[in-house]
Amino acid sequence: MANPSPNILVVEDDRETRTLIAKYLRNNACNVTAVSDSREMARAMADQRVDLLILDVMLPGEDGLSLCRKVRAEQQTPIIMLTARGEDIDRIVGLEMGADDYLPKPFNPRELLARINAVLRRQQAANAASSIEGASTLAFEGWRIDLRLRELRNPEGARVAVTSAEFDLLRTFCERPGRVLSRDSLLDLTQGRATGSFERSIDVLVSRIRRKIEPNPQDPTIIKTVRSGGYLFTPRTEAVTSSLSS
């Protein structure tokens, strides 16, 4: 899962469907609370942290679209809508109300789990980006990258020489931890297309950075290669309120 044992709240009035979803998600490392209507949903959300809400559109009393709108007006809890109606207009309305994803019935529980993972990963990436936005210094595994001075310092505080291209690429990785970044996207985020750069230049820069920050550049653990995907920056990145002085 994108988060360890996320708390999932399932709001579904059909007992068979509700039981199926809850059982499958619990068997896949989720903490699940399953309820049948808006009143039980409100109590559950008041009593515990909810990491993701699975919300059926057709509920007794207040329907899922109305509940989605109310939740979104108060908080950013991810929402996946379920519906027996697969028309485009229903999906569009649900997304306009603030849902993060939409799954028509009947569905395979594996697809629901995959969508939960994807939504939680997106939220995790957004939260990480929000936490480092505007920071002057970023830190990972003891290393510090000073965005203002464009300097890299090792865990002992010593400055490590990097080229401008290496700095830009490392900064791009730090700002997007836990995401697979293709060579194309890395070119766009760093050097751009107007420079005439090509994908192989990214591989060269990654190799140079690895020699400077990896404990074992031959078996990298910080910047991992994803076959047919690109690269993955594995450490957690944190914003630092003040950078080391030069």
Disulfide bonds with the S-S distance in Angstrom:
none
